[in-house]
Amino acid sequence: MLTTLLLWMHFIGVGMGMGGGIALSQVGPRLVAAPADQRGMLWTFEIFFARIGAGGLVLLLVTGPLMLWLKFGGAAGLGAWFVAKMMFVVLALIGVGLHEWAGRRFRKGDEAAVPLMFIGGRAAGVGIVLAMLCAVFTFN
Ligand code: HEM
């Protein structure tokens, strides 16, 4: 029962990560293209969707290890697909971190941080999608 609910929360985390990322892929370029004095509303969306995405990742990082511990008794025996999944989880984390850090710099007026925001966002997207691929190969 508990582990089933954790898996449900794990999927909510996937949905939040994907949903936040897709929304940011639309808000980000419009934010960058807008004149500085017209970015107010776009920053509201940017910050909100970034929180949703990062919140999803936190949910994944909490529920994943709990399931691993409670349901599988650890990662031993899960094999190469699980190792690959963890590497893509790390890529997603680095991407979100870079996007967040560069976003803060851009908000303070540093336009040079924009390419780093895009790189971070794309790394996060690739990481989460490939982590899902490796997850289904691990557990099916
Ligand atoms: C970007 C982060 C992550 C994504 C996108 C992700 C995605 C997924 C998906 C799609 C499944 C379902 C696989 C299936 O049932 O066929 C799954 C299951 C699972 N994930 Fe993750 N995951 C992430 C992070 C983690 C982390 C950090 C851990 C643990 C260290 C973890 C541990 C697990 C476990 C144990 C299951 C199996 C649950 C079960 O079948 O009952 N996940 N994950």
Residues whose N, C-alpha, C, O or C-beta is under 5 A from the ligand:
A	BS01	HEM	L7 L60 L61 G64 P65 M67 L68 V89 A92 I128 A131 M132 A135 V136 F139 N140
